[in-house]
Amino acid sequence: MAEAFLQVVLENLNSFLKGELVLLFGFQNEFQRLSSMFSTIKAVLEAAQEKQLNDKPLENWLHKLNAATYEVDDILDKYKTKATQFKQSEYGCYHPKVITFHHKVGKMMKEMIKTLDAIAEERRNFHLHKKIIEKQAARRETGFVLTEPEVYGRDKEKDEIVKILINNVSDPQELPVLPIVGMGGLGKTTFAQMVFNDPRVTEHFYPKIWVCVSEDFDDKRLIKAIVESIERKSLGDMALSTFQKKLQEFLNGKKYLLILDDVWNEDQEKWANLRAVLKVGASGASVLTTTRIEKVGSIMGTLKLYELSNLSQEDCWLLFMKRAFGHQVEINPNLVAIGKEIVKKCGGVPLAAKTLGGLLRFKREEREWKHVRDNEIWNLPQDERSILPILRLSYHHLPLDLRQCFSYCAVFPKDTKMEKENLIALWMAHGFLLSKGDLEPEDVGNEVWNELYLRSFFQEIEVRYSKTYFKIHDLIHDLATSLFSASASSSNIREINVKDYKHTMSIGFTEVVSSYSPLLLKKFVSLRVLNLSKLGFKQLPSSIGDLIHLRYLDLSDNKICNLPKRLCRLQNLQTLALNNCCSLCCLPKQTSKLGSLQNLLLDHCYGLNSMPPRIVSLTCLKTLGRFAVGRKKGYKLGELRNLNLRGSISITHLERVKNDTEANVIPYFNSRSKRVQHIGDFQIN
């Protein structure tokens, strides 16, 4: 993945060299030299990425290059931030602070150039040759409807499963369990969804419950997830016995269907404990499970294992063709012939056919299709392990601007339902998205997401309340993890997530820690993303203002009453999430100094009764979840008129509006919502 981030830093360097800051504060020659060195290394980087799997010294070289790339990015970011501050303060070149800054940057640049010189020289040891990298897709499809692809070849098997479930009559104490077993990528989850959504099943069972289990078969977590699925809302922490009691009250005497998707647990005792809680339903209540492991199916099942078959070649071709050609009317017959040869090699595995079809959707040259057909990956044994190399091939055919964005998805746990808009904000925070022509980074992010979707990296698309949610397949997640894990070391941690996990986990430049400590803010000074949501704390330390690189700060679901003034020193902050901070009564008065702020998320901040003054100064602001009308100048509703907002906003304290001019802001926004992309309805409370 080194080539993707190096490309980002190189573009940042070149863009920076064209600006005025470098002319005002110096080091133009040094930054130009860094750019030239990166360009030289980049020429052979694609070949290095492909060879590293079987070459430990080359892998170590890539690690060193990666670390150096992140360090250059930090130096560049620090330079731009400080230089902007000096410019705003109107400091001259001979001001003591500017001289000290020059000395520090000069020392860092000297050491960095020396390091990169050594890395560039070492590359000669590996005899790497320049390779052509796809820089951008042949075309971008941005105006399409998000729909999941049709399922091919499973109707007969679906009917068999539905009949088994609805014809089963057994004592509630027996609790029939039907395991569906199949290798990864065969479409077990999609197949189970077909069964779950079948009208006969809907008519026969109530309630229907779907829970994704994955690798963590924890009694409490799983029972809580089942209860949340029934109640359709998140629950706080409770004792296991409380969750068990709730679940039994819901299921008592009901003919329910519970689907446990993606089970890995081989511990009989854990399954017996869960089964004991579930034995309260009516006669005919059933459990259906999906798993890759036959032993797991045998442990859980009371009914005969159902082995999901591979797709026929004809059905595999239909799936591949839908992805590769879309709605194209005229299709090159030579591509069809080559495509059918590729499909033969997919061995009836839907994920392989779908992924390769997505890969070739953007290629129309016969040589490109032949390259996939004749690739050496087909020489590997045809089992589950052969899917990952196929997926890796698809990754290496991604344009550079998509690679980093895709592999970053590994920071989310498996089976996470991700929010598209939030993911794009995180991509922006890490600097993966750059402006292109008239397109702002956020719009580029939409294009990148759409393209990854069309290439079959994303699935299970769902649109709710103008927001798009999606998942990635387990095996796609494995690929992202293998790429992202090798991307960085603990010396350049860029993202911290504090979660209620048993252990600290690191992946790539991201670290998940089990508890919060103010020392975190001092230890990880290069943070771009900091997630401190759902920790229940009341006060944020003022040292948050020292994280000058920070772009994304999530403080949602905490008991914070106010924020430290030093937060307003974060010139690079793009997203500040305070959703569900019900105790929050005000924002810092100098919030208007957050010049890069694009998303101020204030959903359900019911205690917020005033806004900071001069919010109109936040010219980059796109999303404002809540606005409390004030009485004084600088706090009034009219402040919103000059902001280019998207999405929806909740406006409170309308009784403070004193004249028609202010009130006209509301129809003004409603009229904009009809002609500006992504604008939603304004809720007037």
C-alpha angles and dihedrals in degrees: 000000000000092000092059098054093039087057090052093050092044091053090047091051094049092047091048092051089059093054132087100245094075090050092051099045105027139226092113092139093049094050090046090054092051089051092051092049092050091049090053093050093042091061091071099028097097091058090048092052092055095045098045096083091076100027118074097185089052090048090052090049090053090051090054091048091049093051091049091049092054090047092053089050090054092049092049092047093048091048093050093046095049094041090052090051092050092048092051090047090049092231114171124229091262098052110124092239091052092048091050090048091051091052093051095046092046091055093047092048093050092052092044095051090050091051094048092047089058092046092049091050093048092056089073089070091068099053093226121181128210115262130194112250122201102244098188140358120274086245137350121231108203104152102066136121115252106238132152114243121258118267114239130203101003104098096097093048091046091055090051092053094044091052092049091052101044095040094051113108115177142146111279089236090062095055104193114234120194115196121203110202130192143132122275114281094026093111102252094149093047090048092050089050089055089054092044092052097043110122091228091057092046090052095046102043134052126209106021112201129190122192128171108218104180120169099323106080096178114161096221096042092048097047090046090051091051092051091047090050090054095044092040093223140089119262130207125237117297137160117282090243090056092053091046092052092048092050094049091049089054096046100037110128094350129127095230132171117214119190115197106193125202102005119185102165116123095177107113093195094057091051092046090053092052093044091053090058092048097053095094101086130106124270108291096030106142146189124214120192135187123207142158092218121079092202090058090051091051093050094049103034128094091172125059116285113259111215112205110225128226115260119263116254090250094054091043089054092051090052093046093046093051090055098040100044104021110186094339112145102196113051126186105245091214090059089050091054093048090044092055090053089052091049091053088059092052089076095219093298107142095204091056092048093045094047096047090045089053090048092053095043089090097043124080102165116103091222090059092054091045090052089060093043094051098040117132092237088085089067090070119099112274103245136104092289090061092066095071094059088050090052090046089054088054089051093052089054091057118107111253094252090060100046098070092043093052098046091048088069087078089081089074116079117251115281093019114154100229127202113230096213092050092048091053090051089053092048088052092048091057092047096245093131123065129182115265117198107301093349118103119217091261091056090047087053090055090052092048092050092048091050093049088050092051089049089057098248091123129050145167093053116194128176118205128167092347091307126111121222127188146158137218124229117259093245092047086052090051089054093049090048093051090052098041095044089061093047102084147356134231089269091074104037108167101173135043124189117185108207136163093257128141094233141027112256130195127196122170110314091339128094127192113203126190098222139024124245128170086232087073089072091055096043099051106045096161096063118145095172128036121178113192097155124142096016097120095227122150103206135041114214116247089234086082085086091068093067094092094169094054115126104162126040121176115192096156123147096022133125094242115151097185141354129242117261091234089068085079090067090074098103093172097050110127103168127036111179117195100155115156094010089139094173094055107116102172146001124234113281091234094056087117087073091070090097096174096049112130104160123041103177113197105155113158094003089144095167093059104109101163140030128224115263124265095019085161086076088073092087093167093056113126103159125043112168097190139016123191110201114232132201101228129076111275092030100065132111091253088071088079095060095082096046121098096221128178131194124021131320133196112218118200136186094035087161085079092065105107107179143035093246091064093042090056089070089078098058087040090061093042090054091049090052089067096056108027117082116246094010111138133193119294114234112216109203 
